[in-house]
Amino acid sequence: MKNVLYVPLDDRPVNLDDVITLGQASGLNLITPNADDIRNRIDSVADASGTQLIGTSAPSYGKPEQIRQFIKRHASSVQGFIISIDMLVYGGLIGSRRLRTSGTGTYPHYDSETTDLLDVIREIKQLYPDKPVYVLDTIMRLATTSYVEGLSYDAYTESRSFMGIARREYTDFGDIVSGYNVSSDGTELGETIHFNKSHYYNTRQHKFKTNYYVLDQLVRHGYIDFLAIGVDDANKEGVQINEIRFVENYIDTYLGGCEGQNPDRAVILPDADGLGHSLVARMANQLHRGGSKTKISIQYYGPHGSTIINNYEYMTVHHNILRHIDVIDGLYVDSTPDIEIVAITDETQVSSAVNRIDANGESSIATVVMDFTGRGAANQAVTEPLLDSNYTGRLLGYSAWNTAGNIMGLSLGMGQARYAFLVTETAASELKSAVNAHGSLLFKRFLKDYYYKRLAIAEVRSYSRTPSHIRYDNLQASFADQNMRLFNTESAYQHVFTILRDQMQIHTTTLAGRNAFLIGTSAPACSVKEINGCAWTLAEYSSACLAYDNPDFIWWRAFEITLNPEVTLQ
């Protein structure tokens, strides 16, 4: 396996566990920082008076200086780098949103501590010019983070709404960072109730100056080979738009881009949690295939993606898929692809989509499936027919998780990374370990996106939100599952683990027996083990298990769980 240094956005499974497994599925050994150095958690302490909640505090962030030392320590022993700016500078995604009580200096000398951290990227590229350096960065989202440093869910909803108000159009960098509070008609916006907007603007200024520094001081001068900028929880208008347009214009003016993108140097798009998958895919393609472009086509089942702009996006689904194809180092084609995307945008078209998946399986056409119909979780009307197909187990990628951009990044990252490995690797031992990793990740996507996020989560939330299970009389019941460690009684908090673990054992057994896998039968379903020209070598699904105590509420909220099933094939 090839060693790749990976600094994740944070330590949530989608950015860490799943990306490590994707690396294993594609012949890459991802070397990651010490767990304590990338630990991110929401508030862990409640301030209360009797049964009245006053506030919360004490989150956890990563340790930037430790991250810098980690990069320098391992630089000589790896063949490539994938580095999150948010983790390197701010200790993770939630750290990059910490409200600041004061502003910063004038760009580019805005914060010497920050620029010193960023310049480790310059150092490693100067030392190892032939090693690919890929970087992921984010445009700060509109909303604050709930239950971090005392910010409530009311602050989240107010900030997302307030920062989504249309702003006056600016193109100059200085005007943008000083004009966050100017509405589209040129008037100053009013005051906020649940969060300090001035502190928010300070945070936004600092983050955008970091975005600019990465582009202007690192990418432009060749210290970063490729930059993926994710617009986190985006909107069609609001405080992000001037920043987005500035970045697009910079890419065109200084990085040889067209219409705000350069597939060889920098791309900006709606996504954040899918960027780790996407850059692992680009790295796999570079290290295994020398960057040869993978031809990718799209088949829509439902409305064409050019007619849809989802929540948390500012461009159409089709445009966003094209940008994700750029990030993974693919080439969009109309026909005769290496990989075909089956994009389901209407649940009533699932039968036709499954027919296409089956036909592709028969014809040995690599396929990735994106389910856009579930609004954050897998749609039952779509997932059940998918799991009824014997060919679903042969997919190179699948996702229905969270935002549309996340779905694209996760599924297409899986597909491209796996394809790059399958068409180049011939060693039997490498093929075997990689197919087990891929089978485990594909199985997990259905177990998590559907069986947890669509089914089991309802029982967890119902129990957590039961009034007798909540510690504080003044906490709205619907908020209880957003920080169960603090908001539920100790006995209730412990019981939700029993619910989670019992349910996921049942669902693991159920999923293993579905036609997509048929584990434990005399004719199990298959996954692709190797691609040699037009010929596929297949491996049969043999077993699937989930350690009883593995499922965990890593961020103490129902939305996100740790879940690591182990699947073997033969």
N, C-alpha and C positions, 0 to 999 in steps of 0.2 A: 504493500500500500504506500501511497505517496503522502508525506506529512504536510499538513497545511495548518498554519497558525490561525485561530479563529477567536476574535473578540466579539461576543454577542451583544445585541441590543440590550438585553437583560437576561435573567435566568428563568423566565417563564418557559415551559416546555416547548412552545412553538418557536422560540428563539434559541433554545439550547438543546434539550433532549432530542427533539425531532431532527434538528439540523445535524447533530452528531450521527444519528442513525442514517440520515440521508448520505452523509459522507461515507459511512461503512457500505451502504448499498451501491456506491459509485467508486469504490476503490480509493477513498481518501480517509486518512487518519487525522481527524481534527484535534489539534492540541489546543486546549482551552485553559483560561486562568483558573487559579484556585477558587473553589466554590465560595469561600468567604469574601473574596475580592470582587465578585460580581453579584453578590446577594442584593436583591431588591425586594422590599416589603412595604406594604401600606402601614398605617399607624398601628402600634402594638400596645399602646397605653390609653386607657380611658380616664378622663377626668370627670368625676361624678360626685353628686351630693345625694346620698341615699339612693333612691331609684330614679333620680333625674340625671340625664346625661348632659354634661356641660360642654365637653369637647374631646378631641382625641389628639395624640401626639406620638412621637418616637417612631418614625419610619426608618427603613434601612436603605442605604444606597451603596453602590459599588465604590471602589477605592482607586481613583484615577492614577495616583502615583504608583501603586502596585501594578496596575495595568501597563503603564509605561515600562516598568522594569521587566515585566513578563515578556513584552514584545522584544526588548533588547536581549534578554537572556536566551530566547529561543530562535532568534533571527537566523543564526548560522545553520540550524539543523532542519529547517523547513524548506519546502519548495515553492511556497506561495503564502500570501497574507490576505486575510479578510478581516477588516477592522471596522468596528462601529465607532463613529465619532461621539455619539451620545454616551457610550460607556467610557471611552478614553478620556473625555473632558468632564462629564457631569456625573459619572457613576451609574448611567443607565437612562432609560427613557423617562421615568418619573423624576429623576434628578434634573433632567434638562428643563423641566417645567417648574422647578422650585421658585416661588415668588421671591424677588430680590428687593431689598429695601432701598437700594441706591442704583444709579445707572453706572455705566462703565465709560472708559476713555474713548477717544476718537480712533476709528479704524485707520490703519491696521494695528496701532499700538493700544488696543482697547483693554487688554488684560494679559500681562506678561506670564502669569501662571498658566493661563489657557494656551497661549501660543507656544510656550515651552513644551507643554504636553503634545500639542499638534505636531510640533517639529520633530518628534520621534519618527514620524512617517518619512520626513525628509532624510533623516539619518539612515534608516534601514534601506531606503532606495539608493542612496549614495554608496552604501557598503555592498549592496547586492542588486546591481542594476538589472540583472537578467531574471530576477524573481518577480512574478506578477504581484502587484499590490492593488487589491480591490478594496474599496471603502464604501460603507453605507452611512448615510447621514439622513436627517429628517428636518423638514420644515415643521416648526412647532404647531401643534394642533390648536384649535380654538378654545377648548375647554380646559379647566384646571383638572387635577386628579382628585377624585373623591377620597376622603378619609386619609389624606396625606398632609401632615403638619397642620391638622385641625380643619382643613377645608371640607365642608359638608357636601352632600349631594345637591343641596340648594345652590351652593357655589358652582358646582359643575353645570347645572342646567342654566343658571343665570349667565355664566361666562360663555357657554356655547352660543346662547341666544344673542348676547351683547356683542360678542366678537364676530358673529355672523352677519351683523348689520353692514350694509354696503358702505365702503370707505371711498374717500376722494382718490382719484387715480393719480399716482406719482410714479415716475420712472427713475429719478435720481436716488441713489442710495441714502444720502443724508435726509432727503425729504421723506423717504419711506419710514425710517426709524424714528423720525420726529413727528410724523403725521398719523400715528396709529389711532388717535382719538378724533380725527376729522371725518365726518360723515360725507357721503357722496354729494350733498348740497353745500359743502364747505363749512358747515357749522360744527361746533364742538359737541360731542356726545355727553349725555348726562352722567350722573353718579351711579355707582353700583351699591348693592346692599350687602351681599354675602361674601364678597371678596374685594380686595383693594386693587382697583384697576391700574393705579400708578405702579404698584409693585409688579403687576402682571406685565405692563409695558416694559419695565426694566428687564424682566426675564426675556421677553420677546426680542428686545434690542440685542441682548447678549447672544442669544441663540442665532439670530440672523447675522450678526457680525462673525460668528463662528462659521456659519454657512458660507459667507463671502470669503473668509480666510482660506477655507478648504479649496474653494474654486480658484481663487486668485493667486494664492501663494504656493499651493501644492499641485493641483491638477494642471493648471496653466504651464507650470514649469517642469512637468513630466515626472513629479515624484509620486503621483498616483496614476496607475495605468487605466483604471476605470472607476467612476464614481456613480453610485445609484443614490439618488435623492428621493426619499419617500415623503410625500405630503401626508402627514398623519391626520386621520379623521377630518378629511377636507370638506369644503363647501364650495358652491358655485360663486359665492360672493363673500365679502367680509375681509377681515384683517390679514388673511393669508395671501389674497390675490395679487397685491402689488409685489410681494416677495416672490411668488411663483413666476410672475412675468419678468421680474428682474433677473432671476436665475436663467430663464429661457433665453432672454436677450443676451446674457453673458455667454451662454453656451454658443449661441450663433456668432457673436462678435469676436470672441477670443479663443473658442475651442473648435472652430470649423463646423459648427452645427447648422442644422436646417430646421426651421419651425420649432426651435427650442430644444432640439435633441441632437446628440451625436452618438450613434450606437457603438462607436469605437472608443469614446472618451467619457461621456457623461449623459445620463438620462434622468429626467425628473418625472414622477408619476404618482398617482394616488396609491399608497401602500405604506406599510412600516413593518408589520410582523411577518411579511412574506419575503423581505429582502435577504434574510440569511439563506433561505432555500435558493433564491434566485442567484445569488453570488456563488454559492457552492456549485450550482449548475454551470455557471460560467467558468469557474475554476476547473471543474472536471473536464469540461470541453477543451479548455486550454492545455491542461496537463496530459490528457489522454489523446486528443486529436489535433493539437497544435492550433486550436482556434478555428478549425474548419466549420463553416456555417451549417447548422442543422436546418433543413427545410421544414417549415411548419405551416400547416393549413388550418382553417377553422370551419366547422360546420355548425350552424345554429339550429337548434330545435326550439322554435318559438320566435318571437320578434328578433330581428337582426340587432346585434349589439350597438350599431350606430344610432339606433332609436332610443337607447336607454341610458340615462344618467342616474345612478343609484345614490342613495343617501351616503354621506361620507366620501363622495367623489366630486370632482369638478370637470371630468371629461367623460365621454361615452364609454360604455363597456368595450366596444370594439377598439376604440383608440387606446384604451388602457391595456388591452390584451396585446396590441401591437407594440406598445412600449415595453411590456414584460418580455416579449419575444426579443426585443433589442437587448434588454438587460442580460438575459441568459445566453446571448450570443447566437441567436437564431436568425433565420431569414424567412419572412412571410411569403408564402407562395399560394397560388390558387388551386394547384393540382399537383399530383405526384409527390406527396410530402414524405419526409422521413418520419415525422410525427404528425398525427391529426388530432386537433382539439375538438372534442364533442362538447359544445357549450349549450346547456339546457336552460332556456329562458322562459319556458312555459311548461308547467307540469303536465298539461294535457298532451304534450308532444313526446312524453317519455317513451312510449311504445316505439316510435320511430327511432328515437335515440338509441334504445337498446338494440333494435334491429341493426343499426349501424355499427354498434360495438361488436355485436356477434359477427357481422360480416367482416369487419376488420380483423377480428380474432382468427376467423377462418382463412383470411388472406395474408396473415402475418404482417399487418400494418400496425405499427406502434401507435397507441391511443392514450390520450389524457382526457379525463372527464371533469368538467366544471359545472356544479349545480348552483345556479344563481337564483333559484326559486324559493329558498327557505328563509331568507332574511336573517342570516346569522347562524343557522343550524341546518342540518340536512332535512329536506322536505320528505315526509313519509311517503307521499304520493310518487315521488321520484326514486327514493332509496329502495323501497321494497321491490320494484321491478328490476333495479340494478342488481340487487342481491339474489334475484331469481335467475340471473344469467350465469351460465358456466364460464363465460368469457370475462366477467368482471375481475376475476382474480388475475387476469393477464394484463390489466391496465398498468401502464408505467407511471401514472399519476392520477390522483383524484383529490378533490376537496370540496367541502360545502361550508367551511369554517369562517364565520365572522364576516368582514366586509368583502365586497366584490374584489378589491385589490388583493386582499389576503388570499382569497380563493385562487386567484390567478397565480400569485407568487408561489404558494404551496404546491399546487398541482403541477404547474409548468416547470417549477424547479425540480420536483421529483422526476418528471418525464425526461427533461434534458440531461440531468445528472446521470440518471440510469442509462439512458441511450448511449451517452458518450462512453460509458464503461462497457456496455454490452457489445458494442461493435469493435472494441479494441482488445479486450482481455481474453486470454486463452488458457491461463493457468487454472487447473481444476480446483485447487484449494481456494483461490481468490474468488472464483465464480460461485462456489458453494457458500462461503461466508457472506458474500454480497447478496445472493438471492434470499438468504434467511433474513438479512437486514431489511431488504425491500419488502418481503412478505410481511414482516412485523410492522413496518411503517404503513403499508397499505391497509392491513387489518386494523391498525390503530385508527386510521382516518375514519373508517366506518364505525368503529367502536366508540370513538369520541364524538365525531360530528353528528352521528345519528343516535346511537344507543344511549349516550350520556346527554348530549346537548339538546336532543329532542325529546327523550323519554325519561331517563332517570333524574334529570335535573328538576323536573316538576315535583317529585316527591321530596327531594332535598329542600327546595324552596318552600314548599308547603309546611314542612316540619319546622324549618327555621323561622318562618313568619307567624307561627302560631303564637298568639299573645302570651300564653303562659310560659313560653320558651324564651321570651325576650327579657333581658335584664332591666331595661329602662322604660318607665311609663311614658316618657315624652318622645320615644323613638317611633316613628311611623313603621308599621309592621313590614311594609314592602322594602324597607332599607335593611332589615335584619341580616339578610343573606349576603350583604356586601362587605361585611366584616364579622363573620360568625364568631371568631375568637373573642371579640370584644362585646358584641351585641347580644349573643345568646348566653343563656345560663351555662355553667360548666357541664352539667349533665346533658343538656340539649346539644351542646357543641360536640360532646363525645358521641352522642347518638347519631348525629348526621354522618359520622364516619362509618357506623354500622350500616346505615342505609346505603351509603355510597358503595361500600365494599361488597355487601350482599348483592346489591343490584348488578354491579359490574361482573361478579362471578356468573350470575345467571345470564347476562347479556353476552359474555364471552363464549359460553357454551352454545347459546343460540346462534351467534354469528358464525362460529366454527362449523355449524351444521348447515348453513345456507349454501345454496347452489354455487355461489361465488367461490367457496372454499371447499365444502364437502369433506372436511377433516373427519377422520374416523370411519370413512366409508371405503368400500372396495374400489371405487372409481373417483378419487379425489380430483378437484379442479387443479389447474396448473398455473404456474407463473413462468415468465420468460427468463431463462437462465443465461442464454448466449445468443447473439445474432451474428451469423456468418453469411454475408451477402443477403440473399432473400430468405435464407433458411433460419428458422428458430429452433433452438434447443430448449426443451421445457423441463420444469421440475414440478413434482406433485406436492401439494400441501400435505404435510404429514401430521403436525401437531400444533396446538396453540394453548398457551397457558398464561395466566395472569396471577402473580403472587397476591395473596389475599390482602396484605397490608400495603401493596404498592399504590393503589389509588389514594390520592391525598389532595387536600385543598391547599395548594402551595401558597396562595395569597390570601387564605382564610375567607375566600368568597366563593359562592357557588359557580360563578362564571367560569373559573379556570381550575382545572385539576391536573395533577400528575397522573399519567396512565401509560405504562410501558409493557404491553403484552409481548410475549416472545413466541414467534412462529418459526417452525422449521419446515424445510422442504427437502425432498429427495428425488 
